[in-house]
Amino acid sequence: MYFLFDNLYFPPVTEADEEGILAVGGDLSPERLKLAYSRGIFPWFNEGESILWWAPDPRMVLFLDELNVSKSMRNILNRNVFTVTFNTRFREVILNCQQILRDGQDGTWISDEIVESYCELHNQGIAKSVEVWQDEVLVGGLYGIDLGHIFCGESMFSKVSNASKVGFISLVNHLRKENYKLLDCQIYNPHLDSLGCREIDREEFMTILNSK
């Protein structure tokens, strides 16, 4: 495991351990974050602990044509229960992702420093958000890093049933129209699996990442 200091550097992703941890330490400056995502690396750690940088193998992704929309979700989308916008409330979205209560989690990995760093990346046009509205109230959304051919999803929240799914599906439809290659979902979870995401070898992911 590599220990980072002030220099902007990451070791090759092949040096990650079996869990997928590549490096420890460093900072969350926009410059380091941009370098990390461009190399297939992302931060994920508990608040108050050292920064952990991940490059897992396998990698959870969604190939956009493999999106799975259930019959009940198609009905919700067709009834226009929600309104979806893009990049209109980035700070509100990331703050909701930070504050939302999640089953099995006592805290959040989205520290105040992460909020400020990603908001700066949003100001630079790199971090982007999806907002889901119901009766003009923000009830769901997600944010991530836009690499131009891959969108790296970071976190999502939902205050009413299905709001985050609507945001996810809307994002995928947008990325498909813009000819993105895939949506990076980082690490397996059953919710993403139900939407059509699957695990691929890190080597395959890196080949796609580097084929701009």
Secondary structure, 3 states (H helix, E strand, C coil): CEEECCCCCCCCHHHCCCCCEEEEECCCCHHHHHHHHHCCCEECCCCCCCCEEECCCCEEEECHHHCCCCHHHHHHHHCCCCEEEECCCHHHHHHHHHHCCCCCCCCCCCCHHHHHHHHHHHHCCCEEEEEEEECCEEEEEEEEEECCCEEEEEEEEECCCCHHHHHHHHHHHHHHHCCCCEEEEECCCHHHHHCCCEEECHHHHHHHHCCC
